[in-house]
């Protein structure tokens, strides 16, 4: 599924997702990734889908959503991997601009040291950059980057991008339990003060992660990060990204297709699935059948039940 949603987003309102990278090609193998483990670690940009195919798939989804009176705040590149690995990203953005809807990307920023990647991202209205750590050892432990990547070059690339970007730039820092952050929050805060994001989000895993041992950071750790960032940036520019985004998932008329396309990139909590089934005037037997057929898997995380499309990256080695 190349286009999915619209889905509720804690940053973007109602977001129609663009899945421009197949499962799961990435520059990182983050321990907390909701998509699962990285199947192919790559750092060279290449073509994945024809830009015209992506445009057509998104255009159809937009027309369907508008036909049902669904609001779309952003069309967002949020794929099963790192969106900037797509060498056609700039062309896809140019095509999608014709739809007259704001465009966004959620990137781990690992390739932002490349001028061509920055040029592509500069065309967007909203860009979210990952800043999980600014120290080499923590970056390698949490994000598990491709061995050829340089953290210093990435951080420098972010600063160059921010200087030129006229849209809304935000950062996201994921906090997990069992990590000794030490003075890292102060170091991240110093970097963010230089970067000047519109909002610095502090996040915890809210969906089942790639590694079973990963748990959300404890409240006191989250609070310490917030206070440290707010001291440097001002309280109004630091926000939590730790709540549930809600159940306002769009129903297109085909509930099975909706469940499989959304859960390929956006695991759904049980109550959200039940609400979607209600919109479709159908019952839980649809989910039971998809589980039996091996198309969906059921996971528990933090006392909640989640449903995800079965992908190779989610199968344990």
Backbone as CSV, one residue per row, in Angstrom:
resi,resn,N_x,N_y,N_z,CA_x,CA_y,CA_z,C_x,C_y,C_z
1,UNK,0.852,-1.194,0.000,0.000,0.000,0.000,0.891,1.248,0.000
2,UNK,0.791,2.041,-1.048,1.617,3.249,-1.140,0.966,4.414,-0.401
3,UNK,-0.357,4.539,-0.485,-1.056,5.627,0.210,-2.010,5.024,1.231
4,UNK,-2.061,5.608,2.413,-2.955,5.078,3.449,-3.502,6.218,4.300
5,UNK,-4.665,5.957,4.881,-5.283,6.960,5.761,-6.426,7.682,5.075
6,UNK,-6.732,8.899,5.568,-6.010,9.669,6.579,-6.036,9.001,7.969
7,UNK,-4.922,9.191,8.704,-4.830,8.685,10.072,-4.611,9.857,11.015
8,UNK,-5.003,9.699,12.282,-4.755,10.778,13.244,-3.265,10.843,13.579
9,UNK,-2.728,12.045,13.577,-1.313,12.247,13.895,-1.207,13.258,15.017
10,UNK,-0.350,12.964,15.988,-0.201,13.885,17.119,0.497,15.175,16.706
11,UNK,1.208,15.165,15.591,1.898,16.374,15.131,1.164,17.080,14.007
12,UNK,0.424,16.304,13.200,-0.045,16.821,11.911,-1.562,16.839,11.752
13,UNK,-2.307,16.560,12.800,-3.764,16.522,12.661,-4.199,15.272,11.925
14,UNK,-4.880,15.437,10.784,-5.271,14.288,9.950,-4.271,14.192,8.795
15,UNK,-3.545,13.092,8.773,-2.440,12.930,7.822,-2.707,11.768,6.883
16,UNK,-2.561,12.022,5.573,-2.635,10.949,4.587,-1.208,10.483,4.325
17,UNK,-0.916,9.233,4.642,0.448,8.734,4.592,0.877,8.285,3.209
18,UNK,2.159,8.519,2.903,2.771,8.046,1.664,3.887,7.076,2.046
19,UNK,3.729,5.829,1.621,4.683,4.772,1.957,5.616,4.576,0.756
20,UNK,6.623,5.457,0.647,7.466,5.468,-0.562,8.701,4.566,-0.452
21,UNK,8.822,3.815,0.651,9.941,2.879,0.831,9.373,1.522,1.226
22,UNK,9.782,0.436,0.560,9.252,-0.886,0.922,9.732,-1.326,2.309
23,UNK,9.032,-2.275,2.862,9.363,-2.898,4.145,10.675,-3.679,4.013
24,UNK,11.642,-3.521,4.844,11.960,-2.347,5.598,13.393,-1.992,5.286
25,UNK,13.524,-0.980,4.424,14.830,-0.523,3.967,15.135,0.770,4.707
26,UNK,16.227,0.778,5.469,16.498,1.941,6.308,17.995,2.117,6.515
27,UNK,18.342,3.309,6.965,19.720,3.646,7.304,20.021,3.301,8.761
28,UNK,18.953,3.121,9.543,19.057,2.808,10.968,18.354,1.478,11.249
29,UNK,18.638,0.935,12.433,17.885,-0.222,12.937,17.501,0.097,14.382
30,UNK,16.708,1.157,14.550,16.375,1.669,15.890,15.754,0.579,16.763
31,UNK,16.170,0.541,18.010,15.680,-0.507,18.915,14.183,-0.396,19.166
32,UNK,13.635,0.827,19.011,12.231,1.062,19.353,11.304,1.086,18.132
33,UNK,11.820,0.792,16.931,11.026,0.991,15.708,9.723,0.199,15.738
34,UNK,8.607,0.884,15.436,7.292,0.237,15.439,7.080,-0.637,14.211
35,UNK,7.896,-0.449,13.178,7.746,-1.252,11.960,8.410,-2.613,12.124
36,UNK,9.389,-2.705,12.994,10.094,-3.963,13.215,11.563,-3.817,12.874
37,UNK,12.246,-4.949,12.758,13.690,-4.886,12.518,13.982,-4.546,11.060
38,UNK,15.098,-3.867,10.849,15.505,-3.467,9.503,15.968,-4.683,8.714
39,UNK,15.399,-4.867,7.526,15.757,-5.997,6.675,16.959,-5.672,5.796
40,UNK,17.012,-4.432,5.313,18.117,-4.015,4.444,18.653,-2.679,4.939
41,UNK,19.880,-2.683,5.445,20.540,-1.440,5.853,21.197,-0.844,4.617
42,UNK,20.751,0.336,4.226,21.296,0.992,3.033,21.523,2.463,3.312
43,UNK,22.473,3.058,2.610,22.695,4.499,2.730,22.753,5.187,1.364
44,UNK,22.753,4.403,0.285,22.776,5.001,-1.059,21.349,5.203,-1.550
45,UNK,21.059,6.404,-2.002,19.729,6.695,-2.532,19.499,5.920,-3.832
46,UNK,18.265,5.460,-4.014,17.923,4.767,-5.261,16.415,4.884,-5.495
47,UNK,15.988,4.429,-6.669,14.565,4.469,-7.012,13.860,3.245,-6.427
48,UNK,12.641,3.450,-5.932,11.823,2.350,-5.406,10.532,2.206,-6.205
49,UNK,9.744,3.277,-6.296,8.502,3.263,-7.075,8.561,4.404,-8.092
50,UNK,7.778,4.257,-9.167,7.671,5.342,-10.142,6.961,6.531,-9.486
51,UNK,7.512,7.744,-9.596,6.850,8.915,-9.004,5.401,9.076,-9.467
52,UNK,5.140,8.748,-10.732,3.767,8.891,-11.257,2.819,7.902,-10.591
53,UNK,3.313,6.716,-10.243,2.493,5.733,-9.529,2.147,6.254,-8.141
54,UNK,3.135,6.800,-7.446,2.890,7.369,-6.112,1.857,8.480,-6.209
55,UNK,2.009,9.369,-7.195,1.050,10.466,-7.354,-0.365,9.941,-7.577
56,UNK,-0.511,8.953,-8.468,-1.843,8.411,-8.768,-2.476,7.760,-7.539
57,UNK,-1.689,6.978,-6.792,-2.212,6.322,-5.585,-2.666,7.351,-4.559
58,UNK,-1.873,8.399,-4.374,-2.233,9.444,-3.408,-3.447,10.222,-3.899
59,UNK,-3.452,10.565,-5.194,-4.592,11.327,-5.740,-5.901,10.576,-5.518
60,UNK,-5.891,9.259,-5.749,-7.108,8.464,-5.554,-7.554,8.501,-4.091
61,UNK,-6.601,8.367,-3.188,-6.932,8.401,-1.758,-7.501,9.759,-1.358
62,UNK,-6.923,10.810,-1.901,-7.418,12.166,-1.600,-8.844,12.316,-2.103
63,UNK,-9.107,11.858,-3.314,-10.463,11.964,-3.876,-11.457,11.165,-3.047
64,UNK,-11.058,9.940,-2.640,-11.937,9.112,-1.793,-12.242,9.820,-0.483
65,UNK,-11.203,10.358,0.153,-11.375,11.024,1.445,-12.263,12.263,1.307
66,UNK,-12.008,13.050,0.271,-12.803,14.267,0.069,-14.253,13.920,-0.250
67,UNK,-14.443,12.804,-0.965,-15.804,12.356,-1.280,-16.596,11.979,-0.036
68,UNK,-15.891,11.570,1.019,-16.561,11.216,2.277,-16.554,12.368,3.278
69,UNK,-16.055,13.532,2.842,-16.004,14.688,3.734,-14.894,14.597,4.770
70,UNK,-13.883,13.729,4.509,-12.752,13.598,5.445,-11.786,14.768,5.261
71,UNK,-11.298,15.297,6.365,-10.310,16.368,6.314,-8.908,15.763,6.137
72,UNK,-8.080,16.411,5.319,-6.668,16.035,5.218,-5.844,17.290,5.480
73,UNK,-5.091,17.285,6.576,-4.253,18.444,6.906,-2.910,18.378,6.192
74,UNK,-2.360,17.178,6.083,-1.059,16.993,5.443,-1.035,15.687,4.668
75,UNK,-0.281,15.684,3.571,0.156,14.452,2.922,1.582,14.234,3.419
76,UNK,1.821,13.075,4.046,3.063,12.889,4.794,3.851,11.669,4.310
77,UNK,5.120,11.889,3.993,6.023,10.774,3.698,6.411,10.128,5.028
78,UNK,5.823,8.958,5.286,6.060,8.250,6.551,6.056,6.753,6.246
79,UNK,7.112,6.283,5.566,7.098,4.930,5.003,7.625,3.848,5.937
80,UNK,7.752,2.633,5.373,8.295,1.474,6.088,9.823,1.488,6.071
81,UNK,10.423,2.648,6.103,11.866,2.801,6.063,12.186,4.289,6.090
82,UNK,13.374,4.665,5.651,13.780,6.081,5.669,13.396,6.752,4.346
83,UNK,12.496,7.758,4.390,11.956,8.331,3.146,12.998,8.967,2.239
84,UNK,14.094,9.503,2.818,15.072,10.197,1.973,15.990,9.243,1.211
85,UNK,15.874,7.923,1.445,16.593,6.957,0.602,16.035,6.948,-0.822
86,UNK,14.824,7.460,-0.983,14.157,7.496,-2.291,14.752,8.615,-3.137
87,UNK,15.456,8.256,-4.197,16.108,9.260,-5.045,15.091,10.091,-5.824
88,UNK,13.846,9.597,-5.933,12.784,10.329,-6.632,11.940,11.208,-5.703
89,UNK,12.375,11.358,-4.456,11.569,12.108,-3.481,11.224,13.515,-3.972
90,UNK,12.204,14.222,-4.515,11.958,15.590,-4.986,10.914,15.636,-6.086
91,UNK,11.000,14.700,-7.032,10.019,14.632,-8.125,8.629,14.312,-7.581
92,UNK,8.546,13.415,-6.606,7.257,13.064,-6.001,6.632,14.268,-5.299
93,UNK,7.470,15.044,-4.614,6.981,16.246,-3.942,6.435,17.232,-4.979
94,UNK,7.174,17.417,-6.073,6.721,18.332,-7.138,5.354,17.910,-7.669
95,UNK,5.162,16.616,-7.901,3.879,16.122,-8.408,2.761,16.323,-7.393
96,UNK,3.030,15.985,-6.136,1.991,16.040,-5.102,1.574,17.472,-4.781
97,UNK,2.446,18.428,-5.045,2.088,19.836,-4.814,0.842,20.232,-5.602
98,UNK,0.610,19.541,-6.732,-0.558,19.846,-7.577,-1.869,19.612,-6.834
99,UNK,-1.853,18.785,-5.785,-3.091,18.462,-5.053,-3.507,19.567,-4.093
100,UNK,-2.616,20.547,-3.872,-2.985,21.705,-3.058,-3.103,21.422,-1.571
101,UNK,-2.441,20.378,-1.082,-2.453,20.030,0.338,-1.020,20.138,0.859
102,UNK,-0.868,20.608,2.082,0.472,20.744,2.652,1.194,19.397,2.671
103,UNK,2.514,19.448,2.500,3.320,18.229,2.410,4.318,18.171,3.570
104,UNK,4.489,16.958,4.111,5.366,16.764,5.274,6.196,15.501,5.094
105,UNK,7.260,15.392,5.882,8.052,14.158,5.941,8.556,13.965,7.361
106,UNK,8.533,12.719,7.806,9.133,12.345,9.080,10.404,11.573,8.737
107,UNK,11.557,12.164,9.022,12.839,11.568,8.625,13.744,11.384,9.836
108,UNK,14.590,10.353,9.762,15.568,10.187,10.843,16.777,11.098,10.644
109,UNK,16.787,11.847,9.548,17.803,12.873,9.256,19.190,12.292,8.985
110,UNK,19.302,10.987,8.821,20.610,10.350,8.671,21.324,10.722,7.373
111,UNK,20.560,11.161,6.359,21.162,11.526,5.066,21.128,13.032,4.811
112,UNK,20.809,13.806,5.832,20.617,15.251,5.656,21.943,15.976,5.425
113,UNK,23.055,15.273,5.627,24.370,15.845,5.302,24.566,15.949,3.794
114,UNK,23.714,15.262,3.016,23.786,15.312,1.554,23.008,16.525,1.037
115,UNK,23.611,17.273,0.142,22.962,18.475,-0.400,21.684,18.125,-1.154
116,UNK,21.694,17.009,-1.914,20.493,16.655,-2.683,19.322,16.296,-1.762
117,UNK,19.616,15.697,-0.623,18.550,15.380,0.346,17.992,16.670,0.947
118,UNK,18.883,17.588,1.320,18.404,18.871,1.864,17.550,19.608,0.837
119,UNK,17.978,19.588,-0.425,17.209,20.273,-1.476,15.804,19.690,-1.602
120,UNK,15.690,18.369,-1.497,14.362,17.734,-1.563,13.503,18.151,-0.366
121,UNK,14.074,18.088,0.824,13.308,18.398,2.039,12.905,19.875,2.101
122,UNK,13.688,20.745,1.478,13.370,22.179,1.491,12.059,22.482,0.771
123,UNK,11.583,21.553,-0.070,10.338,21.758,-0.818,9.097,21.523,0.040
124,UNK,9.282,20.955,1.226,8.152,20.556,2.071,7.680,21.695,2.972
125,UNK,6.470,21.516,3.517,5.909,22.493,4.456,6.252,22.158,5.905
126,UNK,6.529,20.875,6.159,6.755,20.412,7.536,7.772,19.274,7.484
127,UNK,8.796,19.366,8.320,9.795,18.296,8.401,10.073,17.988,9.868
128,UNK,10.007,16.699,10.206,10.363,16.245,11.550,11.704,15.520,11.471
129,UNK,12.648,15.950,12.323,13.993,15.394,12.353,14.215,14.633,13.657
130,UNK,14.831,13.480,13.552,15.109,12.677,14.739,16.403,13.156,15.412
131,UNK,16.303,13.427,16.721,17.496,13.758,17.516,17.425,12.931,18.804
132,UNK,17.715,11.641,18.685,17.650,10.762,19.859,18.871,10.926,20.757
133,UNK,19.979,11.326,20.165,21.226,11.487,20.920,22.172,12.344,20.099
134,UNK,23.076,13.043,20.789,24.128,13.779,20.091,25.502,13.242,20.494
135,UNK,25.516,12.188,21.309,26.757,11.512,21.691,26.862,10.197,20.930
136,UNK,28.043,9.924,20.435,28.269,8.759,19.573,27.795,7.445,20.191
137,UNK,28.163,7.202,21.456,27.853,5.893,22.053,26.342,5.675,22.195
138,UNK,25.603,6.709,22.624,24.150,6.567,22.775,23.471,6.468,21.423
139,UNK,23.943,7.262,20.467,23.391,7.210,19.100,23.517,5.795,18.544
140,UNK,24.681,5.192,18.718,24.885,3.837,18.202,24.058,2.815,18.973
141,UNK,23.851,3.018,20.256,23.084,2.052,21.039,21.594,2.109,20.723
142,UNK,21.048,3.332,20.556,19.596,3.495,20.392,19.182,3.393,18.920
143,UNK,19.904,4.118,18.048,19.502,4.176,16.633,20.171,3.102,15.778
144,UNK,21.244,2.506,16.242,21.970,1.445,15.537,22.139,1.786,14.044
145,UNK,22.916,2.857,13.748,23.048,3.336,12.369,23.921,2.449,11.508
146,UNK,23.777,2.619,10.187,24.682,1.997,9.220,26.104,2.433,9.559
147,UNK,27.042,1.516,9.468,28.411,1.768,9.956,29.108,2.919,9.230
148,UNK,28.649,3.264,8.031,29.330,4.321,7.271,28.886,5.726,7.680
149,UNK,27.834,5.846,8.475,27.286,7.160,8.804,28.107,7.858,9.890
150,UNK,28.132,9.189,9.801,28.861,10.014,10.764,27.883,10.919,11.497
151,UNK,27.833,10.805,12.817,26.915,11.632,13.610,27.251,13.117,13.456
152,UNK,28.523,13.469,13.469,28.913,14.878,13.336,28.405,15.467,12.021
153,UNK,28.530,14.702,10.931,28.054,15.186,9.630,26.535,15.347,9.622
154,UNK,25.841,14.425,10.304,24.378,14.502,10.373,23.937,15.749,11.138
155,UNK,24.550,16.001,12.282,24.183,17.166,13.088,24.477,18.460,12.334
156,UNK,25.616,18.500,11.641,25.969,19.675,10.843,24.968,19.854,9.697
157,UNK,24.549,18.749,9.077,23.563,18.810,8.002,22.220,19.349,8.478
158,UNK,21.819,18.966,9.688,20.571,19.491,10.257,20.638,21.007,10.410
159,UNK,21.781,21.502,10.903,21.928,22.949,11.099,21.882,23.685,9.759
160,UNK,22.541,23.119,8.745,22.505,23.732,7.403,21.091,23.759,6.851
161,UNK,20.377,22.642,7.023,18.999,22.556,6.534,18.122,23.594,7.222
162,UNK,18.239,23.679,8.531,17.370,24.588,9.311,17.570,26.037,8.899
163,UNK,18.807,26.376,8.584,19.114,27.749,8.194,18.368,28.149,6.929
164,UNK,18.166,27.185,6.027,17.543,27.481,4.730,16.042,27.193,4.705
165,UNK,15.530,26.394,5.640,14.146,25.907,5.575,13.158,26.979,6.029
166,UNK,12.112,27.193,5.230,11.106,28.218,5.549,9.804,27.617,6.078
167,UNK,9.722,26.288,6.108,8.521,25.646,6.636,8.622,25.434,8.141
168,UNK,7.799,24.526,8.653,7.820,24.208,10.089,8.771,23.031,10.313
169,UNK,9.777,23.247,11.147,10.743,22.188,11.462,10.590,21.805,12.929
170,UNK,10.426,20.505,13.175,10.333,20.019,14.547,11.360,18.908,14.740
171,UNK,11.678,18.623,15.988,12.556,17.496,16.289,11.799,16.511,17.166
172,UNK,12.281,15.280,17.164,11.698,14.257,18.021,12.828,13.501,18.708
173,UNK,12.742,13.401,20.022,13.722,12.676,20.819,13.000,11.546,21.536
174,UNK,13.321,10.320,21.177,12.666,9.150,21.758,13.421,8.712,23.011
175,UNK,12.678,8.570,24.112,13.293,8.180,25.386,12.838,6.773,25.772
176,UNK,13.822,5.925,26.085,13.488,4.553,26.464,14.088,4.225,27.819
177,UNK,13.492,3.250,28.464,13.950,2.821,29.785,15.241,2.014,29.652
178,UNK,16.004,1.955,30.726,17.206,1.132,30.740,18.410,1.782,30.097
179,UNK,18.312,3.070,29.776,19.432,3.808,29.193,19.911,4.831,30.217
180,UNK,21.206,4.876,30.446,21.771,5.883,31.348,22.057,7.136,30.525
181,UNK,21.150,8.113,30.603,21.296,9.312,29.789,22.351,10.261,30.346
182,UNK,22.651,10.176,31.638,23.697,11.022,32.219,23.488,12.483,31.879
183,UNK,24.502,13.084,31.235,24.426,14.500,30.854,23.892,14.695,29.426
184,UNK,23.365,13.624,28.845,22.961,13.698,27.433,21.861,14.726,27.188
185,UNK,20.927,14.872,28.121,19.835,15.837,27.908,20.388,17.256,27.786
186,UNK,21.407,17.570,28.576,22.026,18.895,28.479,22.687,19.066,27.107
187,UNK,23.346,18.005,26.636,24.018,18.080,25.322,22.998,18.234,24.194
188,UNK,21.904,17.454,24.284,20.850,17.575,23.256,20.245,18.976,23.298
189,UNK,19.995,19.485,24.502,19.390,20.819,24.651,20.281,21.893,24.036
190,UNK,21.597,21.766,24.219,22.525,22.736,23.624,22.438,22.687,22.095
191,UNK,22.362,21.476,21.552,22.246,21.349,20.099,20.919,21.936,19.603
192,UNK,19.827,21.631,20.315,18.513,22.133,19.903,18.462,23.657,19.974
193,UNK,19.145,24.246,20.962,19.179,25.707,21.070,19.834,26.314,19.830
194,UNK,20.807,25.594,19.268,21.460,26.059,18.042,20.570,25.790,16.824
195,UNK,19.890,24.659,16.816,19.038,24.268,15.686,17.777,25.126,15.592
196,UNK,17.235,25.513,16.742,16.009,26.342,16.821,14.799,25.700,16.137
197,UNK,14.402,24.496,16.534,13.174,23.913,15.962,11.948,24.702,16.427
198,UNK,10.882,24.633,15.632,9.631,25.274,16.059,9.096,24.589,17.306
199,UNK,9.207,23.274,17.331,8.838,22.489,18.514,9.849,21.362,18.668
200,UNK,10.291,21.128,19.904,11.114,19.957,20.210,10.216,18.966,20.941
201,UNK,9.904,17.856,20.276,9.029,16.853,20.885,9.853,15.832,21.667
202,UNK,9.324,15.464,22.812,9.895,14.386,23.620,8.920,13.221,23.534
203,UNK,9.410,12.084,23.034,8.527,10.954,22.759,8.943,9.730,23.560
204,UNK,7.993,8.822,23.720,8.280,7.480,24.239,7.589,6.489,23.311
205,UNK,8.063,5.242,23.260,7.382,4.257,22.411,5.940,4.058,22.880
206,UNK,4.991,4.201,21.960,3.579,3.975,22.294,3.019,2.768,21.552
207,UNK,3.845,2.148,20.697,3.425,0.961,19.961,4.502,-0.104,20.106
208,UNK,4.196,-1.351,19.833,5.179,-2.422,20.050,6.481,-2.172,19.289
209,UNK,7.634,-2.224,19.985,8.924,-1.900,19.378,9.605,-3.103,18.732
210,UNK,10.687,-2.816,17.999,11.450,-3.869,17.311,12.057,-4.852,18.308
211,UNK,12.537,-4.330,19.447,13.192,-5.170,20.451,12.295,-5.307,21.678
212,UNK,12.102,-6.544,22.116,11.177,-6.812,23.227,11.558,-6.099,24.519
213,UNK,12.857,-5.842,24.721,13.288,-5.247,25.993,12.963,-3.759,26.090
214,UNK,12.611,-3.140,24.970,12.389,-1.685,24.957,11.082,-1.334,25.675
215,UNK,11.179,-0.421,26.629,10.024,0.094,27.376,10.114,1.616,27.405
216,UNK,8.977,2.303,27.595,9.038,3.767,27.703,9.871,4.191,28.909
217,UNK,10.566,5.306,28.771,11.329,5.852,29.895,10.385,6.168,31.056
218,UNK,10.926,6.136,32.248,10.123,6.438,33.445,9.766,7.926,33.486
219,UNK,8.672,8.226,34.202,8.153,9.596,34.237,9.199,10.613,34.668
220,UNK,10.035,10.233,35.657,11.016,11.215,36.149,12.078,11.519,35.095
221,UNK,12.394,10.531,34.236,13.365,10.750,33.159,12.754,11.666,32.094
222,UNK,11.507,11.394,31.744,10.801,12.227,30.762,10.718,13.671,31.260
223,UNK,10.395,13.828,32.527,10.264,15.161,33.109,11.613,15.891,33.121
224,UNK,12.697,15.144,33.427,14.028,15.776,33.456,14.411,16.260,32.054
225,UNK,14.101,15.455,31.044,14.377,15.880,29.663,13.574,17.141,29.325
226,UNK,12.300,17.137,29.693,11.433,18.294,29.391,11.996,19.563,30.035
227,UNK,12.320,19.479,31.317,12.803,20.665,32.031,14.132,21.152,31.448
228,UNK,14.991,20.213,31.084,16.301,20.581,30.527,16.147,21.251,29.167
229,UNK,15.297,20.692,28.308,15.061,21.293,26.986,14.387,22.662,27.128
230,UNK,13.388,22.733,28.024,12.621,23.977,28.187,13.502,25.116,28.691
231,UNK,14.487,24.779,29.505,15.399,25.803,30.036,16.171,26.472,28.900
232,UNK,16.513,25.693,27.873,17.290,26.225,26.740,16.419,26.832,25.652
233,UNK,15.238,26.231,25.430,14.406,26.620,24.286,13.208,27.485,24.669
234,UNK,12.825,27.454,25.946,11.577,28.083,26.373,10.486,27.034,26.434
235,UNK,9.666,27.091,27.468,8.678,26.036,27.725,7.688,25.865,26.583
236,UNK,7.361,26.964,25.890,6.366,26.900,24.817,6.831,26.138,23.594
237,UNK,8.127,25.838,23.510,8.644,25.162,22.314,9.054,23.714,22.592
238,UNK,8.688,23.195,23.750,8.949,21.793,24.072,7.611,21.131,24.400
239,UNK,7.343,20.004,23.754,6.064,19.317,23.986,6.292,17.820,24.123
240,UNK,5.386,17.193,24.878,5.393,15.733,24.969,4.714,15.142,23.743
241,UNK,5.199,14.005,23.326,4.572,13.228,22.253,4.370,11.831,22.824
242,UNK,3.675,11.783,23.963,3.598,10.524,24.700,2.167,10.014,24.856
243,UNK,1.191,10.808,24.398,-0.198,10.377,24.519,-0.631,9.569,23.317
244,UNK,-1.767,8.910,23.458,-2.346,8.149,22.343,-2.964,9.136,21.364
245,UNK,-2.772,8.901,20.058,-3.215,9.884,19.068,-4.705,9.856,18.776
246,UNK,-5.403,8.871,19.305,-6.847,8.812,19.088,-7.223,7.777,18.046
247,UNK,-8.528,7.650,17.807,-9.037,6.578,16.962,-9.688,7.075,15.675
248,UNK,-9.372,8.306,15.265,-10.060,8.880,14.105,-9.452,8.396,12.792
249,UNK,-9.428,7.060,12.607,-8.910,6.477,11.369,-10.014,6.500,10.308
250,UNK,-9.606,6.801,9.091,-10.590,6.933,8.014,-11.063,5.565,7.524
251,UNK,-12.360,5.498,7.161,-12.934,4.304,6.554,-13.243,4.614,5.095
252,UNK,-12.661,3.821,4.181,-12.812,4.122,2.750,-13.934,3.330,2.093
253,UNK,-14.532,2.397,2.815,-15.564,1.556,2.223,-15.141,0.098,2.165
254,UNK,-13.842,-0.168,2.263,-13.332,-1.537,2.274,-12.560,-1.724,3.571
255,UNK,-13.211,-2.281,4.598,-12.615,-2.317,5.935,-11.370,-3.202,5.980
256,UNK,-11.352,-4.293,5.204,-10.176,-5.165,5.205,-8.965,-4.429,4.628
257,UNK,-9.171,-3.749,3.511,-8.087,-2.976,2.892,-7.607,-1.876,3.836
258,UNK,-8.553,-1.204,4.503,-8.178,-0.141,5.443,-7.331,-0.683,6.581
259,UNK,-7.767,-1.803,7.167,-7.016,-2.394,8.281,-5.599,-2.763,7.854
260,UNK,-5.454,-3.400,6.698,-4.149,-3.869,6.257,-3.244,-2.716,5.826
261,UNK,-3.799,-1.688,5.203,-2.958,-0.573,4.745,-2.508,0.287,5.921
262,UNK,-3.416,0.541,6.872,-3.047,1.365,8.028,-2.046,0.630,8.915
263,UNK,-2.322,-0.651,9.196,-1.466,-1.381,10.138,-0.121,-1.787,9.537
264,UNK,0.071,-1.569,8.247,1.382,-1.814,7.652,2.409,-0.810,8.159
265,UNK,1.970,0.401,8.471,2.899,1.428,8.956,2.468,2.053,10.271
266,UNK,1.275,1.751,10.708,0.711,2.442,11.863,-0.064,1.436,12.706
267,UNK,0.603,0.680,13.591,-0.109,-0.309,14.411,-1.311,0.310,15.128
268,UNK,-2.418,-0.408,15.134,-3.663,0.124,15.701,-3.996,-0.555,17.023
269,UNK,-4.398,0.253,17.981,-4.831,-0.273,19.264,-6.207,-0.921,19.090
270,UNK,-6.523,-1.853,19.984,-7.767,-2.612,19.845,-8.991,-1.705,19.773
271,UNK,-9.033,-0.666,20.619,-10.218,0.202,20.604,-10.339,0.954,19.282
272,UNK,-9.201,1.282,18.650,-9.248,1.952,17.348,-9.778,1.006,16.270
273,UNK,-9.364,-0.259,16.342,-9.857,-1.257,15.381,-11.369,-1.413,15.533
274,UNK,-11.822,-1.514,16.775,-13.275,-1.676,17.020,-14.060,-0.474,16.494
275,UNK,-13.492,0.718,16.651,-14.175,1.915,16.157,-14.252,1.908,14.627
276,UNK,-13.173,1.486,13.976,-13.161,1.396,12.516,-14.183,0.369,12.036
277,UNK,-14.264,-0.776,12.722,-15.248,-1.802,12.369,-16.674,-1.255,12.523
278,UNK,-16.861,-0.426,13.560,-18.172,0.183,13.768,-18.562,1.089,12.609
279,UNK,-17.595,1.861,12.103,-17.857,2.733,10.947,-18.259,1.903,9.731
280,UNK,-17.687,0.698,9.648,-17.972,-0.176,8.511,-19.197,-1.056,8.750
281,UNK,-19.846,-0.880,9.914,-21.023,-1.693,10.289,-20.722,-3.189,10.194
282,UNK,-19.534,-3.561,10.667,-19.161,-4.972,10.670,-18.640,-5.345,12.053
283,UNK,-18.298,-6.620,12.246,-17.927,-7.057,13.595,-16.500,-7.610,13.645
284,UNK,-16.134,-8.116,14.825,-14.776,-8.553,15.107,-14.357,-9.770,14.281
285,UNK,-15.309,-10.439,13.646,-14.979,-11.638,12.864,-14.008,-11.318,11.721
286,UNK,-14.039,-10.069,11.223,-13.099,-9.654,10.175,-11.660,-9.771,10.692
287,UNK,-11.453,-9.284,11.917,-10.115,-9.338,12.524,-9.711,-10.792,12.769
288,UNK,-10.635,-11.580,13.291,-10.331,-12.998,13.568,-9.923,-13.727,12.288
289,UNK,-10.613,-13.424,11.193,-10.272,-14.072,9.915,-8.893,-13.631,9.432
290,UNK,-8.581,-12.329,9.533,-7.274,-11.830,9.100,-6.148,-12.404,9.967
291,UNK,-6.437,-12.639,11.245,-5.459,-13.283,12.127,-5.248,-14.741,11.704
292,UNK,-6.349,-15.434,11.420,-6.263,-16.842,10.990,-5.484,-16.977,9.689
293,UNK,-5.708,-16.024,8.784,-5.047,-16.073,7.474,-3.597,-15.598,7.539
294,UNK,-3.172,-15.159,8.718,-1.795,-14.710,8.883,-1.526,-13.336,8.301
295,UNK,-2.590,-12.570,8.002,-2.403,-11.227,7.442,-2.199,-10.179,8.536
296,UNK,-2.806,-10.420,9.681,-2.634,-9.543,10.846,-1.943,-10.321,11.956
297,UNK,-1.224,-9.596,12.828,-0.721,-10.211,14.054,-1.199,-9.388,15.240
298,UNK,-1.290,-10.038,16.381,-1.757,-9.391,17.607,-0.591,-9.312,18.581
299,UNK,-0.379,-8.144,19.149,0.715,-7.935,20.098,0.201,-7.188,21.313
300,UNK,0.874,-7.366,22.440,0.535,-6.587,23.631,1.696,-5.683,23.964
301,UNK,1.384,-4.465,24.386,2.420,-3.524,24.794,1.843,-2.590,25.839
302,UNK,2.522,-2.534,26.973,2.080,-1.658,28.069,0.618,-1.886,28.450
303,UNK,0.218,-3.165,28.457,-1.131,-3.502,28.889,-2.208,-3.276,27.845
304,UNK,-1.830,-2.856,26.642,-2.798,-2.627,25.554,-2.553,-3.643,24.440
305,UNK,-3.627,-4.005,23.746,-3.508,-4.937,22.625,-3.448,-4.150,21.315
306,UNK,-2.488,-4.522,20.454,-2.296,-3.852,19.172,-2.429,-4.851,18.035
307,UNK,-2.845,-4.336,16.872,-2.955,-5.160,15.673,-2.085,-4.537,14.583
308,UNK,-1.264,-5.403,13.962,-0.309,-4.953,12.964,-0.343,-5.899,11.776
309,UNK,-0.119,-5.352,10.609,-0.029,-6.202,9.428,1.229,-7.064,9.541
310,UNK,1.122,-8.330,9.160,2.303,-9.192,9.228,3.254,-8.832,8.089
311,UNK,4.434,-8.382,8.458,5.489,-8.054,7.496,6.729,-8.842,7.883
312,UNK,7.616,-9.044,6.939,8.829,-9.802,7.235,9.624,-9.175,8.364
313,UNK,9.636,-7.848,8.419,10.427,-7.167,9.440,9.895,-7.398,10.845
314,UNK,8.625,-7.857,10.956,8.044,-8.072,12.282,8.195,-9.514,12.742
315,UNK,8.735,-10.372,11.871,8.929,-11.758,12.267,10.254,-11.858,13.006
316,UNK,10.240,-12.518,14.143,11.442,-12.657,14.953,12.441,-13.571,14.236
317,UNK,13.732,-13.236,14.324,14.739,-14.066,13.644,14.822,-15.444,14.291
